[in-house]
Amino acid sequence: MPVSVHGDDREELESLINYLKHQHNLRKRSLVMDDREDGGYLFFIYQVCDPRWIASFFESMEEGGV
C-alpha cells in the first residue's frame, strides 16, 4: 500500500524526495502534485520507507542542514 507524504511547500517535498533518493535509495515514488482535498501538495511512496527517514530530513532542516 502506498504511503502519502503531505506538505504546504512543493520545493520542500522535492527536497525530501531528493534526500530520500540519495540517502536511502528511494526510487518508487510519484511526482509531487496538488492535494485537491486538503490543499498543499503531496506525493506517494511505493516502496518500504522508514518514517524515521522522513523525520530525520525535517529535523536536519530545522537545524539548518540538508
Secondary structure, DSSP 4 states (H G I P E B T S, - for coil): -PEEEEES-HHHHHHHHHHHHHHH----B---EE-TTTSSEEEEE-S---HHHHHHHHHHHHTT--
